[in-house]
């Protein structure tokens, strides 16, 4: 799946390709990195988590009264061609695509819209901040592509949907099955004995096969999604405080007469809180625990554990044997602990000997926060190791240490540059775009993000030294 964002807040154009295994997004502050990642996460989340029940949808459309208007148009057009003796092959693309568009809208777009409202308060906040143009999200799947647009009254709708194969009705002297070629699909109609029910069933079957095959293909690629927001240490501390606060309020609610407004939370944050508050300490996971142990041993110098009595994460130091609440540890420990907890208590084990298994995808905002440069480089190495564990990694960063470590891993052949999506967002008069100057190659990633700042500092040093 590809998701192209156009006119999203400060972002003019950005494309996310799920076929890539490692995504890294560079850029200055307020350029739109987190904004874009949040929208990509929400869009992907609904395609991954939504049940794929297109068989039931097909049955619903077959039995629907009145019949689907777009399919009815196809039947009517075909009958008119026969009546007028104009039995040449003709396209039914618009009607067929409109039928599929309605189903995709009903199944996904309403849910995506609600998540956007939850996260950004109002859909108006998503439009281009510079040109005020409306948001467009272009979703490309295996068999079709569709464009989600934000309309004037701030609701989402599907602007258009395009099938990869052109659907055509072809007349024949006898009944023939549907013929699917490389670029066309032919629905064959017996011109001497037009069976409307046959054509109706074939058209509906093709619509839902296209949807089912495309969604299933995507879900067979990615099975799970998780988001680590920025400032994880502070967010975890806030979560602990809120949990205690809400528990007290529930006990005293009979004393409270005034209405209490619950603050809005972006879904990236609410999903993060909900998952961390429902950890499974009994989950046995030898595979992903290896990643957790490497972070604990190489960086933390202790173990992240789950305290069942307090239902909080604790940290047991190797040297002192102290067991501390995560909020009482160093900023490095509290920043990395949620990532360790993900591998130990959240991620479900999958065997590694089948490369066709669906992969997880995790988003990590600013993984370098509160970390010494040496720890940043070690963590980058862990990110690359995650790829071998069927995990796709997406990070936003301001760290040249992460950037340089990635280049070294490419040069050492430990990381295939073809698996990397490396994006450098820069400002334009329409909003930020990928400058295309930091693409990963076999020689690494060229420094067009940090070098100018480094040069300015060096020039300052030279000037002061001369003085």
WOCORWO-V762466 format. One record per residue. RES is the residue in one letter. SS is DSSP state (H for helix, E for strand, L for the rest). PHI is phi in radians with two decimals (999 if undefined). PSI is psi in whole degrees, -180 to 180 (999 if undefined). Layout:
BEGIN
((RES & SS & PHI & PSI) (RES & SS & PHI & PSI))
END
This chain:
BEGIN
((X & L & 999 & 140) (X & E & -2.05 & 140) (X & E & -2.17 & 114) (X & E & -1.82 & 125) (X & E & -1.79 & 127) (X & E & -2.23 & 133) (X & E & 1.06 & 45) (X & E & -1.75 & 104) (X & L & 0.91 & -119) (X & L & -1.45 & -4) (X & E & -1.72 & 126) (X & E & -1.52 & -41) (X & E & -2.75 & 124) (X & E & -2.64 & 137) (X & E & -2.11 & 133) (X & E & -2.02 & 125) (X & E & -1.99 & 114) (X & L & -1.22 & -11) (X & L & -1.21 & -26) (X & L & -1.32 & 148) (X & L & -1.71 & -26) (X & E & -2.29 & 118) (X & E & -1.99 & 129) (X & E & -2.29 & 129) (X & E & -2.08 & 119) (X & E & -1.79 & 166) (X & E & 2.62 & 162) (X & L & -1.22 & 170) (X & L & -1.09 & 150) (X & L & 1.11 & 16) (X & L & -1.42 & -20) (X & L & 1.99 & 14) (X & H & -1.07 & -54) (X & H & -1.17 & -36) (X & H & -1.00 & -50) (X & H & -1.12 & -42) (X & H & -1.13 & -37) (X & H & -1.10 & -44) (X & H & -1.19 & -41) (X & H & -1.07 & -46) (X & H & -1.02 & -49) (X & H & -1.10 & -43) (X & H & -1.09 & -48) (X & H & -1.10 & -41) (X & H & -0.95 & -42) (X & H & -1.30 & -28) (X & H & -1.35 & -30) (X & H & -1.38 & -44) (X & H & -1.51 & -20) (X & L & -1.25 & 138) (X & L & -1.12 & 140) (X & L & -1.69 & 85) (X & L & -2.02 & 49) (X & H & -1.21 & -22) (X & H & -1.09 & -43) (X & H & -1.16 & -36) (X & H & -1.14 & -39) (X & H & -1.11 & -45) (X & H & -1.05 & -40) (X & H & -1.07 & -42) (X & H & -1.25 & -34) (X & H & -1.17 & -35) (X & H & -1.68 & -1) (X & L & -1.13 & 139) (X & L & -2.29 & 120) (X & L & -1.23 & 165) (X & L & -1.18 & 160) (X & L & -0.99 & 124) (X & H & -1.11 & -33) (X & H & -1.25 & -37) (X & H & -1.23 & -38) (X & H & -1.03 & -40) (X & H & -1.05 & -40) (X & H & -1.12 & -44) (X & H & -1.09 & -46) (X & H & -1.10 & -44) (X & H & -1.10 & -40) (X & H & -1.13 & -43) (X & H & -1.12 & -39) (X & H & -1.10 & -40) (X & H & -1.08 & -41) (X & H & -1.18 & -45) (X & H & -1.09 & -37) (X & L & -1.57 & 2) (X & L & 1.03 & 34) (X & L & -1.90 & 66) (X & L & -1.65 & 55) (X & L & -1.66 & 158) (X & L & -1.03 & 134) (X & E & -2.44 & 155) (X & E & -1.44 & 142) (X & L & -2.13 & 26) (X & H & -1.04 & -49) (X & H & -1.07 & -47) (X & H & -1.16 & -43) (X & H & -1.16 & -42) (X & H & -1.18 & -35) (X & H & -1.15 & -36) (X & H & -1.13 & -44) (X & H & -1.21 & -37) (X & H & -1.03 & -42) (X & H & -1.10 & -42) (X & H & -1.19 & -41) (X & H & -1.13 & -40) (X & H & -1.09 & -50) (X & H & -1.06 & -35) (X & H & -1.49 & -32) (X & H & -2.17 & -45) (X & H & -1.14 & -39) (X & H & -1.06 & -39) (X & H & -1.22 & -41) (X & H & -1.10 & -42) (X & H & -1.05 & -44) (X & H & -1.11 & -38) (X & H & -1.14 & -39) (X & H & -1.11 & -42) (X & H & -1.11 & -42) (X & H & -1.04 & -37) (X & H & -1.57 & -32) (X & H & -2.12 & 12) (X & L & 1.21 & -47) (X & L & -2.60 & 139) (X & H & -1.10 & -22) (X & H & -1.08 & -25) (X & H & -1.26 & -8) (X & H & -1.62 & -16) (X & L & -1.24 & 162) (X & L & -0.96 & 123) (X & L & -1.27 & -20) (X & L & -1.67 & -56) (X & L & -1.56 & -14) (X & L & 1.16 & 16) (X & L & -1.24 & 155) (X & L & -1.36 & 148) (X & L & -1.11 & 140) (X & E & -2.28 & 135) (X & E & -2.12 & 116) (X & E & -1.77 & 115) (X & E & -1.87 & 121) (X & E & -1.93 & 118) (X & L & -1.94 & -177) (X & L & -1.05 & -46) (X & L & -1.92 & -8) (X & E & -2.79 & 167) (X & E & -2.32 & 143) (X & E & -2.45 & 156) (X & E & -2.01 & 121) (X & E & -1.64 & 129) (X & E & -2.21 & 149) (X & E & -1.61 & 119) (X & L & -1.62 & 176) (X & L & -0.98 & -40) (X & L & -1.49 & 19) (X & L & 1.10 & 45) (X & L & -2.16 & 155) (X & E & -1.56 & 146) (X & E & -2.57 & 165) (X & E & -1.59 & 112) (X & E & -1.15 & -49) (X & E & -2.77 & 160) (X & E & -2.36 & 134) (X & E & -2.23 & 124) (X & E & -1.39 & 147) (X & L & -1.17 & -34) (X & L & -1.81 & 138) (X & E & -1.40 & 119) (X & E & -1.47 & 130) (X & E & -2.36 & 147) (X & E & -1.72 & 129) (X & E & -2.16 & 134) (X & E & -1.59 & 143) (X & E & -2.47 & 170) (X & L & -1.47 & -10) (X & L & -2.60 & 167) (X & L & -1.16 & 134) (X & L & -2.38 & 151) (X & L & -1.28 & 167) (X & L & -1.08 & 135) (X & E & -1.93 & 118) (X & E & -1.86 & 115) (X & L & -1.87 & -171) (X & L & -1.11 & -46) (X & L & -2.07 & -8) (X & E & -2.29 & 159) (X & E & -2.23 & 124) (X & E & -1.88 & 124) (X & E & -1.72 & 110) (X & E & -1.54 & 129) (X & E & -2.04 & 130) (X & E & -1.30 & 109) (X & L & -1.23 & -19) (X & L & -1.55 & -24) (X & L & -2.58 & 80) (X & L & -1.22 & 115) (X & L & -1.69 & 100) (X & H & -1.14 & -37) (X & H & -1.18 & -36) (X & H & -1.09 & -49) (X & H & -1.12 & -42) (X & H & -1.04 & -47) (X & H & -1.15 & -39) (X & H & -1.14 & -42) (X & H & -1.13 & -47) (X & H & -1.11 & -41) (X & H & -1.07 & -42) (X & H & -1.17 & -41) (X & H & -0.98 & -50) (X & H & -1.39 & -26) (X & H & -1.14 & -41) (X & H & -1.07 & -46) (X & H & -1.16 & -48) (X & H & -1.09 & -46) (X & H & -1.11 & -41) (X & H & -1.20 & -47) (X & H & -1.16 & -43) (X & H & -1.11 & -40) (X & H & -1.05 & -42) (X & H & -1.18 & -45) (X & H & -1.21 & -22) (X & L & -1.38 & -10) (X & L & -1.63 & -43) (X & E & -2.27 & 125) (X & E & -1.86 & -18) (X & E & -2.67 & 152) (X & E & -2.46 & 142) (X & E & -2.59 & 146) (X & E & -2.22 & 125) (X & E & -1.83 & 104) (X & L & -1.23 & 169) (X & L & -1.19 & 161) (X & L & 0.98 & 49) (X & H & -1.06 & -34) (X & H & -1.12 & -45) (X & H & -1.19 & -37) (X & H & -1.17 & -38) (X & H & -1.16 & -39) (X & H & -1.11 & -42) (X & H & -1.11 & -41) (X & H & -1.05 & -43) (X & H & -1.08 & -41) (X & H & -1.17 & -43) (X & H & -1.13 & -39) (X & H & -1.02 & -45) (X & H & -1.14 & -41) (X & H & -1.11 & -48) (X & H & -1.15 & -34) (X & H & -1.10 & -43) (X & H & -1.15 & -42) (X & H & -1.08 & -38) (X & H & -1.14 & -31) (X & H & -1.32 & -28) (X & H & -1.90 & 12) (X & H & -1.08 & -26) (X & H & -1.24 & -15) (X & H & -1.63 & -9) (X & L & -1.73 & 119) (X & L & -1.67 & -31) (X & L & -1.36 & 151) (X & L & -1.25 & 134) (X & L & -1.85 & 122) (X & L & -1.47 & 128) (X & L & -1.51 & 126) (X & L & -1.15 & 146) (X & L & -1.28 & 142) (X & L & -2.21 & 136) (X & L & -1.05 & 147) (X & H & -1.15 & -27) (X & H & -1.07 & -37) (X & H & -1.35 & -45) (X & H & -1.13 & -39) (X & H & -1.11 & -41) (X & H & -1.08 & -47) (X & H & -1.11 & -46) (X & H & -1.09 & -40) (X & H & -1.21 & -44) (X & H & -1.17 & -27) (X & L & -1.50 & -1) (X & L & -2.29 & 47) (X & L & -1.18 & 154) (X & L & -1.97 & 95) (X & L & -1.21 & -16) (X & L & -1.58 & -2) (X & L & -1.20 & 125) (X & L & -1.70 & 123) (X & L & -2.58 & 85) (X & H & -1.18 & -30) (X & H & -1.23 & -60) (X & H & -1.26 & -23) (X & H & -1.10 & -25) (X & H & -1.09 & -40) (X & H & -1.16 & -42) (X & H & -1.08 & -44) (X & H & -1.11 & -36) (X & H & -1.15 & -41) (X & H & -1.14 & -43) (X & H & -1.10 & -46) (X & H & -1.34 & -42) (X & H & -1.43 & -24) (X & H & -2.20 & -43) (X & H & -1.54 & -31) (X & L & 1.21 & 34) (X & E & 3.12 & -174) (X & E & -2.11 & 136) (X & E & -1.50 & 122) (X & E & -2.21 & 164) (X & E & -1.91 & 121) (X & E & -1.53 & 108) (X & L & -1.22 & -26) (X & L & -1.24 & -47) (X & L & -1.59 & -13) (X & L & 0.99 & 43) (X & E & -2.31 & 161) (X & E & -1.39 & 137) (X & E & -2.11 & 164) (X & E & -2.23 & 123) (X & E & -1.79 & 112) (X & E & -1.26 & 143) (X & L & -1.20 & -41) (X & L & -1.38 & -47) (X & L & -1.62 & -16) (X & L & 1.14 & 12) (X & L & -1.24 & 146) (X & E & -1.98 & 111) (X & E & -1.96 & 146) (X & E & -1.11 & 142) (X & H & -0.94 & -35) (X & H & -1.22 & -12) (X & H & -1.75 & 5) (X & L & -1.65 & 179) (X & L & -1.14 & 161) (X & H & -1.10 & -32) (X & H & -1.12 & -46) (X & H & -1.12 & -47) (X & H & -1.20 & -24) (X & H & -1.33 & -38) (X & H & -1.59 & -20) (X & H & -1.00 & -43) (X & H & -1.07 & -32) (X & H & -1.20 & -43) (X & H & -1.09 & -44) (X & H & -1.07 & -34) (X & H & -1.03 & -47) (X & H & -1.27 & -31) (X & H & -1.53 & -34) (X & H & -2.21 & -2) (X & H & -2.12 & -56) (X & L & -1.10 & 135) (X & L & -1.55 & 139) (X & L & -1.19 & 141) (X & L & -2.38 & 144) (X & L & -1.16 & 154) (X & L & -1.84 & -2) (X & L & -1.53 & 3) (X & L & -2.14 & 103) (X & L & -1.27 & -9) (X & L & -1.51 & -3) (X & L & -1.12 & 149) (X & L & -1.04 & 152) (X & E & -1.90 & 156) (X & E & -1.50 & 159) (X & E & -2.34 & 127) (X & E & -2.12 & 136) (X & E & -1.81 & 131) (X & E & -2.29 & 113) (X & E & -1.42 & 131) (X & L & 0.76 & 64) (X & L & -1.11 & -16) (X & L & -1.40 & -8) (X & L & -0.98 & 129) (X & L & 1.18 & 11) (X & L & -1.86 & 137) (X & L & -1.10 & 148) (X & H & -0.90 & -37) (X & H & -1.12 & -40) (X & H & -1.20 & -37) (X & H & -1.03 & -44) (X & H & -1.20 & -37) (X & H & -1.14 & -41) (X & H & -1.15 & -37) (X & H & -1.05 & -40) (X & H & -1.10 & -39) (X & H & -1.12 & -42) (X & H & -1.00 & -43) (X & H & -1.18 & -36) (X & H & -1.13 & -30) (X & H & -1.03 & -30) (X & H & -1.05 & -32) (X & H & -1.32 & -12) (X & H & -1.83 & 26) (X & L & 1.06 & 38) (X & E & -2.12 & 125) (X & E & -1.58 & 141) (X & E & -2.09 & 133) (X & E & -2.22 & 122) (X & E & -2.30 & 146) (X & E & -1.88 & 143) (X & L & -2.71 & 155) (X & L & -2.03 & 13) (X & L & -1.71 & 122) (X & H & -1.35 & -17) (X & H & -1.22 & -42) (X & H & -1.11 & -44) (X & H & -1.02 & -48) (X & H & -1.19 & -36) (X & H & -1.16 & -39) (X & H & -1.07 & -43) (X & H & -1.05 & -43) (X & H & -1.11 & -38) (X & H & -1.21 & -31) (X & H & -1.20 & -46) (X & H & -1.12 & -31) (X & L & -1.46 & 1) (X & L & 1.21 & 12) (X & L & -1.39 & -20) (X & L & -2.26 & 124) (X & L & -1.40 & 119) (X & H & -1.09 & -23) (X & H & -1.20 & -18) (X & H & -1.57 & -2) (X & E & -1.78 & 136) (X & E & -1.90 & 108) (X & E & -1.96 & 114) (X & E & -2.04 & 132) (X & E & -2.03 & 102) (X & E & -1.40 & 129) (X & E & -2.28 & 156) (X & L & -1.39 & 143) (X & L & -2.33 & 178) (X & L & -1.27 & -4) (X & L & -1.95 & -8) (X & L & 2.24 & 180) (X & E & -1.41 & 146) (X & E & -2.41 & 167) (X & E & -1.33 & 120) (X & L & -1.24 & -12) (X & L & 1.11 & 17) (X & L & -1.86 & 3) (X & L & -2.24 & 37) (X & L & -1.28 & 142) (X & L & -1.27 & 133) (X & E & -2.26 & 178) (X & L & -1.11 & -19) (X & L & -1.64 & 5) (X & E & 1.88 & -151) (X & L & -2.20 & 122) (X & L & -1.16 & 143) (X & L & -1.55 & 99) (X & L & -2.06 & 11) (X & L & -1.92 & -41) (X & L & -1.85 & -19) (X & H & -1.12 & -36) (X & H & -1.13 & -40) (X & H & -1.15 & -42) (X & H & -1.09 & -40) (X & H & -1.15 & -40) (X & H & -1.08 & -43) (X & H & -1.12 & -40) (X & H & -1.15 & -42) (X & H & -1.12 & -37) (X & H & -1.07 & -44) (X & H & -1.06 & -44) (X & H & -1.08 & -43) (X & H & -1.10 & -46) (X & H & -1.17 & -35) (X & H & -1.14 & -39) (X & H & -1.16 & -38) (X & L & -1.11 & 999))
END
